[in-house]
Structure formats: structure tokens, C-alpha cells
Amino acid sequence: MVNNTITPTAQQKRMAELLVEGELSVVDCYIDAYHQEGEQLVDRQKLASRAYMASKSKGCMYWIQVLQEQQAVEEARILVWDKRKAAQRLLKMCH
């Protein structure tokens, strides 16, 4: 159950989406979500620190939880074994 009192920003939502996808590093997610460019990319240590802090923000953590719950519901829906469909498939295989 998620806390509805937190309203993530568009950047926090984007970062959470990228983190949940799992294809980019935290720094790369931060660069994309917060539109970092030029001078902001020079100091990698500061960039990494900002990225870590952004990934642990309440808005980002909340949106990650929302996305993970949505994924769990979708996975459960896909995995539900419909008895009627199973019986029809079995009959087709028998014929």
C-alpha cells in the first residue's frame, strides 16, 4: 500500500521509471530525468552524489513503489491460470 500524501515531481517520476527499467546506472538516470548537460556533467563526483540523493528522495522512492506494485499486479494477472482456457487447450491437444 502506497502513501498518497507524496506528490513526486515529473523529474522524480522519470528517474523512478528509468531506475525500475534497470537498464541505466543511477547517474545516467539522473542525467536523463534532470536534463543535466554541459558544466553540470564536469564534476562526476558531485553528479554521482546528486544522482544518489535524487534516487533516495521521497518522491522517487514513492514512485518506484507505485511502479513496482503496478508490475506485480500485471504479473499476477498474466500468471492467473484461467481454468476454462486450460480445459479448452487440453481438449485441443487431445484431439
C-alpha positions in Angstrom: 0.0 0.0 0.0 1.4 3.3 -1.0 1.3 6.7 0.8 -0.9 9.1 -1.1 0.4 12.2 0.6 3.6 12.3 -1.5 3.4 14.0 -4.9 6.5 13.3 -6.9 7.8 15.8 -9.5 8.0 15.0 -13.2 11.7 14.5 -12.8 11.3 12.2 -9.8 8.8 10.1 -11.8 11.1 9.9 -14.8 14.0 8.9 -12.7 11.9 6.2 -10.9 10.8 4.9 -14.3 14.3 4.6 -15.6 15.5 3.0 -12.4 12.7 0.4 -12.5 13.6 -0.4 -16.1 17.1 -1.2 -14.8 19.0 -0.5 -18.0 20.9 2.6 -16.9 23.1 3.5 -13.9 21.7 5.8 -11.3 23.9 8.6 -12.7 22.6 8.1 -16.2 19.0 8.0 -14.9 19.7 11.3 -13.1 21.2 12.9 -16.2 18.2 11.9 -18.3 15.5 12.8 -15.7 17.0 16.1 -14.6 18.3 17.2 -18.0 21.9 17.6 -16.9 24.3 18.9 -19.6 27.5 20.8 -20.1 29.0 22.2 -16.9 26.7 20.1 -14.7 28.4 16.9 -16.1 32.0 18.0 -15.5 32.3 17.1 -11.8 31.4 13.4 -11.8 31.7 13.1 -8.1 29.2 15.8 -7.4 27.0 14.4 -10.2 27.1 11.0 -8.6 26.3 12.4 -5.2 23.3 14.4 -6.6 22.1 11.3 -8.5 22.2 9.2 -5.4 20.4 11.8 -3.3 17.7 12.2 -6.1 17.3 8.4 -6.2 16.6 8.3 -2.5 14.2 11.2 -2.4 10.8 10.5 -1.0 9.1 11.3 -4.4 11.4 9.0 -6.3 11.1 6.2 -3.7 7.3 6.6 -3.7 7.0 6.4 -7.5 9.3 3.3 -7.6 6.9 1.7 -5.1 3.9 2.6 -7.2 5.6 1.2 -10.4 6.6 -2.0 -8.7 3.1 -2.5 -7.3 1.7 -2.0 -10.9 4.2 -4.5 -12.2 3.2 -7.0 -9.5 -0.5 -6.6 -10.4 0.2 -7.1 -14.1 2.4 -10.1 -13.5 -0.2 -11.7 -11.3 -2.9 -11.0 -13.9 -0.7 -12.7 -16.6 0.0 -15.7 -14.3 -3.6 -16.4 -13.4 -4.5 -19.7 -14.8 -7.9 -19.5 -16.3 -9.5 -22.9 -15.7 -11.7 -22.7 -18.8 -8.9 -21.8 -21.1 -6.7 -24.5 -19.7 -9.5 -27.1 -20.2 -10.0 -25.9 -23.8 -6.3 -26.1 -24.5 -6.1 -29.6 -23.1 -9.0 -30.7 -25.2 -7.4 -29.3 -28.4 -4.2 -31.1 -27.5 -6.0 -34.4 -27.0 -7.7 -34.1 -30.4 
